[in-house]
Amino acid sequence: MNRNILGISAFLIIAIAAGAYLVSANKAPEPSTETNQMPVVTSGENPQPGSSVHDLPVEPAAAAARKDLAAKLSVDERSIVIMQIDERTWSDGCLGLGAGEMCSQALVDGFRVEMLAKGKTYFYRTNTTGTSVRAESM
């Protein structure tokens, strides 16, 4: 009888220890508290609940397009709302907008960026990195 109780007790102790180990091994990692991370570029700053401004991270290429539009319109970048970003493959190095220009004749992956500023919609074309940015029309 004592052997059965001893065997059952040992089994329960091992089962509890194994369960505790499995629970601690599957614990989610703690969020990082590092402060040397790059700031995230967003489509709007300090949005209010129910507003139409979204505070989602955007592609660096879209941020470059917004910066260019802000400079052309002489407005703060934060006043420009990025409405949509579509992946595209452009027909040439001029992003399909080089009528009369010498452009590399290679396909260029990038984005078409729709933005709203001063009540008007603007469309930009970029390559994937944002080093090439062109307005469709102004």
Secondary structure, DSSP 8 states (H G I E B T S, - for coil): -HHHHHHHHHHHHHHHHHHHHHHHHT--------S-S----BSSSS--TT-S----B--HHHHHHHHHHHHHHT--GGG-EEEEEEEEEESSTTTT--TTS----S-EEEEEEEEEETTEEEEEEEESSSSSEEES--
